[in-house]
């Protein structure tokens, strides 16, 4: 059933047929269709859905649509939604809602839920504790396979995943893990202590979410246990949650590389004022930094006045330097993000970028020398000046572009900040200094 047909049924008010159609659809597709509609229509259709399906659809709505539904439904309806939501989804909901909506959510939560919510909200933002869920299967090492499977059947519907089960002691200290696959193929009288894996990979509640993402990528897990300082199991992080983190981190990196403050809100849902505020700070910094470029040109004004033709090649030199630096910084930033490059690789990066830049710089210089001699007809000394500047500019730009992200990482600054706009600003000033210095020597100005 396509989106157009569903919208037609809504418009024609064929609610009996609509209810039947929606009950057979995937919750993600339903949320995608209803989300752009006005809040009254969305609420009307939302209330037609079977209760379990409605909760799943609610979890996939945008925060704005969720807010409208919470404000519109009765306390009893909200209580059901909150009871059926996975706990990590409830935490995400609370973090994105305004105070009046949060108060309504807390009012319709149980005492235990409120205690857990307060505990979760104490974890640092972007930490493992802030993205974990408490809905996991917990087993004891003294259980038999038969007992473990019976327990999974009893609680499985209310758990976010059952494919990996976690073996703990009476104090909830993590002792091992056992997969559902292992349980299914093992004899019923086998004891878990003989089946569980004791060499467990885990993360701490205060580990950064980027670190957690790195563990998922390295080991290919579907879920990862989270423990506190005393090795007590406090929750798990599932692969769907870490995929959201990876998307968020990639988006933030792209925004920082474009000299913007990161924003978690969708572009079309963010106000013009907020978008402008996110962009203007870095643009102001870059604009003020660019005054150094103007100062360099003013300092060498006599060189430009003596040989006016030199000014023709300034845009080309600055653009080439900026592009060369951006190439290197982009690759290094990506390498740092994926773990391919570490802080210990600084000298390796420097040496590799030097050799690459030398090859690229010489190639560009040879082509440029031929162009300036044959096409621009500016003479040997001018051609030599521009070509030598190209070599030095490309080499220095690539070295700067390669090393700044590593330096940022060492200083615990996001390497993505050291990207295109900032590199270009630095390289512009550098290329002008090199250009005028070489011109002064070769042309004896």
C-alpha positions as CSV (number, residue, x, y, z in Angstrom):
1,X,0.0,0.0,0.0
2,X,1.7,3.2,-1.1
3,X,1.6,6.6,0.7
4,X,-0.8,8.1,-1.9
5,X,-3.4,5.5,-1.2
6,X,-3.2,6.0,2.5
7,X,-3.5,9.7,2.2
8,X,-6.5,9.3,-0.1
9,X,-8.3,7.1,2.5
10,X,-7.6,9.8,5.1
11,X,-9.0,12.5,2.9
12,X,-12.0,10.5,1.9
13,X,-12.6,9.6,5.6
14,X,-12.8,5.9,4.9
15,X,-11.6,5.1,8.4
16,X,-12.6,1.4,8.5
17,X,-10.6,0.6,5.4
18,X,-7.8,2.9,6.7
19,X,-7.6,1.1,10.0
20,X,-7.3,-2.3,8.3
21,X,-4.6,-1.0,5.9
22,X,-2.5,0.6,8.6
23,X,-2.6,-2.4,10.9
24,X,-0.8,-4.4,8.2
25,X,1.9,-1.8,7.6
26,X,5.3,-1.3,9.2
27,X,5.4,1.3,12.0
28,X,8.3,3.2,10.4
29,X,6.2,3.6,7.2
30,X,3.2,4.7,9.1
31,X,5.2,7.3,11.1
32,X,6.7,8.6,7.8
33,X,3.2,9.1,6.3
34,X,1.6,10.7,9.4
35,X,4.5,12.9,10.6
36,X,4.1,15.7,8.0
37,X,0.3,15.9,8.5
38,X,-1.4,18.5,10.8
39,X,-1.6,17.5,14.4
40,X,-5.4,17.0,14.4
41,X,-5.3,14.6,11.5
42,X,-2.3,12.7,12.9
43,X,-4.0,12.4,16.3
44,X,-7.2,11.1,14.7
45,X,-5.3,8.4,12.8
46,X,-3.0,7.6,15.7
47,X,-6.0,6.8,17.9
48,X,-7.3,4.3,15.3
49,X,-4.1,2.2,15.5
50,X,-4.0,-1.0,17.6
51,X,-2.4,0.0,20.9
52,X,0.9,-1.9,20.5
53,X,1.3,-0.6,17.0
54,X,0.5,3.0,18.1
55,X,3.4,2.9,20.6
56,X,5.8,1.7,18.0
57,X,4.7,4.4,15.6
58,X,4.9,7.0,18.4
59,X,8.6,6.1,18.9
60,X,9.3,7.0,15.2
61,X,7.6,10.3,15.1
62,X,9.5,13.6,15.1
63,X,9.9,15.3,18.5
64,X,7.4,18.0,17.4
65,X,4.7,15.4,16.5
66,X,5.4,13.5,19.8
67,X,5.0,16.8,21.7
68,X,1.6,17.5,20.1
69,X,0.4,14.0,20.8
70,X,1.4,14.1,24.4
71,X,-0.3,17.4,24.9
72,X,-3.5,16.1,23.2
73,X,-3.9,12.6,24.7
74,X,-5.5,11.8,28.0
75,X,-3.4,10.8,31.1
76,X,-4.6,7.2,30.7
77,X,-3.5,7.1,27.1
78,X,-0.2,8.6,27.9
79,X,0.4,6.2,30.8
80,X,-0.1,3.3,28.4
81,X,2.3,4.8,25.8
82,X,5.0,5.3,28.5
83,X,4.5,1.8,29.9
84,X,5.1,0.3,26.5
85,X,7.9,2.5,25.3
86,X,11.4,1.1,25.6
87,X,13.2,3.0,28.4
88,X,15.9,4.5,26.2
89,X,13.2,5.9,23.9
90,X,11.5,7.4,26.9
91,X,14.8,9.1,28.0
92,X,15.3,10.5,24.4
93,X,11.7,11.8,24.6
94,X,12.3,13.6,27.9
95,X,15.5,15.1,26.7
96,X,13.8,16.7,23.6
97,X,10.6,17.9,25.2
98,X,9.9,21.3,26.8
99,X,9.3,21.6,30.5
100,X,5.5,21.5,30.5
101,X,5.5,18.2,28.4
102,X,8.2,16.7,30.7
103,X,6.1,17.4,33.7
104,X,3.1,15.6,32.1
105,X,5.3,12.6,31.3
106,X,6.7,12.5,34.8
107,X,3.2,12.8,36.3
108,X,2.1,9.7,34.4
109,X,5.2,7.7,35.2
110,X,5.5,5.3,38.1
111,X,7.7,6.0,41.1
112,X,10.3,3.5,39.9
113,X,10.3,5.0,36.4
114,X,10.8,8.5,37.8
115,X,13.8,7.2,39.9
116,X,15.3,5.6,36.8
117,X,14.7,8.7,34.7
118,X,16.5,10.9,37.3
119,X,19.4,8.4,37.4
120,X,19.7,8.4,33.6
121,X,19.6,12.1,33.3
122,X,22.6,12.4,35.6
123,X,24.9,10.7,33.1
124,X,27.0,13.1,31.0
125,X,25.6,14.0,27.6
126,X,27.0,11.8,24.8
127,X,28.2,9.1,27.3
128,X,27.4,5.4,27.2
129,X,25.1,5.8,30.2
130,X,23.0,8.4,28.4
131,X,22.3,6.1,25.4
132,X,21.9,2.7,27.0
133,X,18.7,0.8,27.7
134,X,17.8,-1.2,30.8
135,X,15.6,-3.7,28.9
136,X,18.0,-6.7,28.6
137,X,17.8,-10.4,29.6
138,X,19.6,-11.2,32.8
139,X,20.4,-14.8,33.8
140,X,22.3,-16.6,36.6
141,X,25.2,-18.9,36.0
142,X,23.5,-21.7,38.1
143,X,20.5,-21.8,35.7
144,X,20.1,-24.8,33.3
145,X,19.5,-24.2,29.6
146,X,15.8,-25.2,30.1
147,X,15.4,-22.6,32.9
148,X,17.2,-19.9,30.9
149,X,14.9,-20.5,27.9
150,X,11.8,-20.4,30.1
151,X,12.9,-17.1,31.6
152,X,13.6,-15.6,28.1
153,X,10.0,-16.7,27.0
154,X,8.6,-15.1,30.1
155,X,10.3,-11.7,29.8
156,X,11.4,-11.6,26.2
157,X,8.6,-9.5,24.8
158,X,9.5,-6.6,27.1
159,X,13.2,-6.7,26.3
160,X,14.9,-4.7,23.5
161,X,17.0,-7.7,22.4
162,X,17.1,-11.4,23.4
163,X,19.9,-12.5,21.1
164,X,22.6,-11.9,23.7
165,X,21.8,-12.7,27.4
166,X,23.9,-11.4,30.3
167,X,24.9,-13.6,33.2
168,X,25.2,-11.7,36.5
169,X,25.7,-12.6,40.2
170,X,23.2,-11.5,43.0
171,X,24.8,-8.1,43.1
172,X,24.3,-7.6,39.3
173,X,28.1,-7.9,38.6
174,X,28.7,-9.0,35.1
175,X,30.1,-12.5,35.0
176,X,29.6,-13.6,31.4
177,X,27.4,-13.6,28.3
178,X,25.5,-16.4,26.4
179,X,23.8,-16.1,23.1
180,X,20.3,-17.3,22.3
181,X,21.8,-19.5,19.6
182,X,24.0,-21.3,22.1
183,X,21.0,-21.9,24.4
184,X,18.8,-23.2,21.6
185,X,21.4,-25.8,20.4
186,X,22.6,-26.9,23.8
187,X,21.2,-29.8,25.9
188,X,18.4,-28.7,28.3
189,X,20.2,-29.9,31.4
190,X,23.5,-28.0,30.6
191,X,24.4,-25.4,33.2
192,X,25.1,-21.8,32.0
193,X,28.4,-21.7,33.8
194,X,29.7,-24.3,31.3
195,X,28.3,-22.4,28.3
196,X,28.8,-18.7,29.0
197,X,31.7,-16.6,27.7
198,X,33.6,-15.0,30.5
199,X,35.9,-12.8,28.4
200,X,33.3,-10.1,27.9
201,X,33.9,-6.9,26.0
202,X,32.1,-4.0,27.8
203,X,32.1,-0.2,28.2
204,X,31.7,2.0,31.2
205,X,28.8,4.3,31.8
206,X,31.0,7.4,31.4
207,X,32.7,6.3,28.2
208,X,32.2,8.7,25.3
209,X,29.6,7.5,22.7
210,X,32.3,7.8,20.0
211,X,34.4,5.2,21.9
212,X,31.4,3.0,22.1
213,X,30.8,3.3,18.3
214,X,34.5,2.3,17.8
215,X,33.9,-0.9,19.8
216,X,30.8,-1.8,17.8
217,X,32.7,-1.2,14.5
218,X,35.7,-3.2,15.7
219,X,33.8,-6.3,17.0
220,X,30.6,-6.2,15.0
221,X,28.4,-6.7,18.0
222,X,24.6,-6.5,18.0
223,X,24.6,-5.3,21.7
224,X,27.2,-4.2,24.2
225,X,27.0,-4.3,28.0
226,X,27.5,-1.2,30.0
227,X,28.9,-1.4,33.6
228,X,29.5,1.0,36.4
229,X,32.7,1.6,38.4
230,X,32.1,-1.6,40.4
231,X,31.5,-3.8,37.3
232,X,27.7,-3.9,38.0
233,X,25.6,-4.3,34.8
234,X,23.6,-1.1,34.4
235,X,22.3,-1.5,30.9
236,X,23.2,-2.4,27.3
237,X,23.6,-0.4,24.1
238,X,22.0,-2.0,21.0
239,X,23.3,-1.6,17.4
240,X,20.3,0.5,16.3
241,X,21.1,3.1,19.0
242,X,24.8,3.2,18.0
243,X,23.8,3.6,14.4
244,X,21.9,6.8,15.5
245,X,25.1,7.9,17.3
246,X,27.3,7.3,14.2
247,X,24.9,9.3,12.1
248,X,24.9,12.1,14.7
249,X,28.7,12.1,15.0
250,X,29.1,12.2,11.2
251,X,26.6,15.0,10.9
252,X,28.4,17.0,13.6
253,X,31.7,16.4,11.8
254,X,30.3,17.7,8.5
255,X,28.9,20.8,10.2
256,X,32.2,21.5,12.0
257,X,34.1,21.0,8.7
258,X,31.9,23.7,7.2
259,X,32.7,26.0,10.1
260,X,29.3,25.7,11.7
261,X,28.2,24.9,15.3
262,X,26.7,21.4,15.4
263,X,22.9,21.1,15.6
264,X,20.9,17.9,16.3
265,X,17.7,19.5,14.8
266,X,16.7,18.8,11.2
267,X,17.4,21.6,8.8
268,X,13.8,22.3,7.8
269,X,12.7,22.2,11.5
270,X,15.4,24.7,12.7
271,X,14.5,28.4,12.8
272,X,16.3,30.9,10.6
273,X,17.6,32.7,13.7
274,X,19.1,29.5,15.2
275,X,20.8,28.5,11.9
276,X,22.2,32.0,11.5
277,X,23.5,31.9,15.1
278,X,25.2,28.5,14.5
279,X,27.0,29.9,11.4
280,X,27.9,33.4,12.4
281,X,30.4,32.7,15.2
282,X,32.9,30.8,13.0
283,X,32.4,33.2,10.1
284,X,33.3,36.1,12.4
285,X,36.4,34.3,13.5
286,X,37.4,33.5,10.0
287,X,36.7,37.0,8.8
288,X,38.9,38.5,11.5
289,X,41.6,36.0,10.8
290,X,41.5,37.0,7.1
291,X,42.7,40.5,8.1
292,X,46.2,39.0,8.4
293,X,46.0,38.2,4.7
294,X,45.2,41.9,4.0
295,X,48.1,42.9,6.3
296,X,50.5,40.8,4.4
297,X,49.4,42.3,1.1
298,X,49.8,45.8,2.6
299,X,53.3,45.0,3.8
300,X,54.4,43.9,0.3
301,X,52.6,46.7,-1.5
302,X,55.8,47.9,-3.0
303,X,56.4,44.5,-4.6
304,X,53.0,44.6,-6.2
305,X,53.5,48.2,-7.4
306,X,56.9,47.3,-8.9
307,X,55.6,44.2,-10.8
308,X,51.8,44.5,-11.2
309,X,51.6,41.3,-13.1
310,X,52.3,39.4,-9.9
311,X,48.8,40.2,-8.7
312,X,47.2,38.1,-11.5
313,X,48.5,34.9,-10.0
314,X,47.5,35.5,-6.3
315,X,43.9,34.0,-6.6
316,X,45.3,30.8,-8.3
317,X,48.1,30.4,-5.6
318,X,45.7,30.9,-2.7
319,X,43.0,28.6,-4.1
320,X,45.5,25.9,-4.9
321,X,47.0,26.0,-1.5
322,X,43.6,25.9,0.2
323,X,42.5,23.0,-1.9
324,X,45.7,21.1,-1.3
325,X,45.4,21.6,2.5
326,X,41.7,20.6,2.5
327,X,42.5,17.4,0.7
328,X,45.0,16.3,3.4
329,X,42.9,17.5,6.3
330,X,39.8,15.7,5.0
331,X,41.6,12.4,4.7
332,X,43.3,12.7,8.1
333,X,40.1,13.7,9.9
334,X,38.3,10.7,8.4
335,X,41.3,8.4,9.4
336,X,41.1,9.7,13.0
337,X,37.3,9.2,13.1
338,X,37.6,5.6,11.9
339,X,40.6,4.8,14.1
340,X,42.8,4.1,11.1
341,X,45.1,7.0,12.2
342,X,46.1,7.4,15.9
343,X,48.0,10.1,17.8
344,X,51.2,8.0,17.5
345,X,51.1,8.2,13.7
346,X,51.9,12.0,13.6
347,X,55.4,11.6,12.1
348,X,54.2,8.9,9.7
349,X,51.5,11.3,8.4
350,X,54.0,14.2,8.2
351,X,56.5,12.1,6.2
352,X,53.8,10.7,3.9
353,X,52.2,14.1,3.2
354,X,55.6,15.6,2.5
355,X,56.3,13.0,-0.2
356,X,52.8,13.4,-1.7
357,X,53.0,17.2,-1.6
358,X,56.4,17.2,-3.3
359,X,55.1,15.1,-6.2
360,X,52.0,17.1,-6.5
361,X,53.7,20.4,-6.2
362,X,56.4,19.7,-8.8
363,X,53.8,18.4,-11.2
364,X,51.7,21.5,-10.8
365,X,54.8,23.8,-11.1
366,X,55.9,22.2,-14.4
367,X,52.4,22.6,-15.9
368,X,52.2,26.1,-14.6
369,X,55.6,27.1,-15.9
370,X,54.7,25.9,-19.4
371,X,51.3,27.8,-19.2
372,X,52.8,31.1,-18.0
373,X,55.5,31.0,-20.6
374,X,53.4,29.9,-23.6
375,X,50.0,31.3,-22.8
376,X,50.5,34.2,-20.4
377,X,53.8,35.2,-21.9
378,X,55.1,36.8,-18.7
379,X,58.7,35.9,-19.0
380,X,61.0,33.4,-17.4
381,X,61.5,35.1,-14.0
382,X,57.8,35.6,-13.3
383,X,57.1,32.0,-14.4
384,X,59.8,30.7,-12.2
385,X,58.5,32.8,-9.2
386,X,55.0,31.5,-9.6
387,X,56.1,27.9,-10.1
388,X,58.4,27.8,-7.1
389,X,55.7,29.4,-5.0
390,X,53.4,26.6,-6.1
391,X,55.8,24.0,-4.9
392,X,56.4,25.6,-1.5
393,X,52.7,26.4,-1.0
394,X,51.4,22.9,-1.9
395,X,54.1,21.3,0.4
396,X,53.4,23.6,3.3
397,X,49.6,23.4,2.8
398,X,49.5,19.6,2.8
399,X,51.7,19.5,5.9
400,X,49.5,22.0,7.7
401,X,46.4,20.1,6.6
402,X,47.8,16.8,7.7
403,X,49.1,17.9,11.1
404,X,46.4,20.3,12.4
405,X,43.7,17.6,12.9
406,X,46.2,15.4,14.8
407,X,47.2,18.3,17.0
408,X,43.5,19.0,17.6
409,X,43.0,15.4,18.7
410,X,45.9,15.6,21.0
411,X,44.4,18.7,22.6
412,X,41.0,17.0,23.0
413,X,39.5,19.3,20.3
414,X,37.3,17.8,17.6
415,X,39.6,17.3,14.6
416,X,36.7,18.2,12.2
417,X,37.2,21.9,13.3
418,X,40.6,21.8,11.5
419,X,38.9,21.5,8.1
420,X,38.3,23.5,4.9
421,X,37.6,27.0,6.0
422,X,40.2,27.2,8.8
423,X,42.9,25.5,6.7
424,X,42.1,27.8,3.8
425,X,42.4,30.9,6.0
426,X,45.8,29.8,7.4
427,X,47.1,28.7,3.9
428,X,46.0,32.0,2.3
429,X,48.3,34.0,4.6
430,X,51.1,31.4,4.2
431,X,51.0,31.3,0.4
432,X,51.1,35.2,0.2
433,X,54.1,35.4,2.4
434,X,55.9,32.7,0.4
435,X,54.9,34.3,-2.9
436,X,56.2,37.8,-2.0
437,X,59.3,36.5,-0.4
438,X,60.3,34.5,-3.5
439,X,59.4,37.3,-5.8
440,X,61.6,39.8,-3.8
441,X,64.5,37.4,-4.1
442,X,64.2,36.4,-7.7
443,X,63.1,39.7,-9.1
444,X,65.4,41.8,-6.8
445,X,62.6,44.1,-5.8
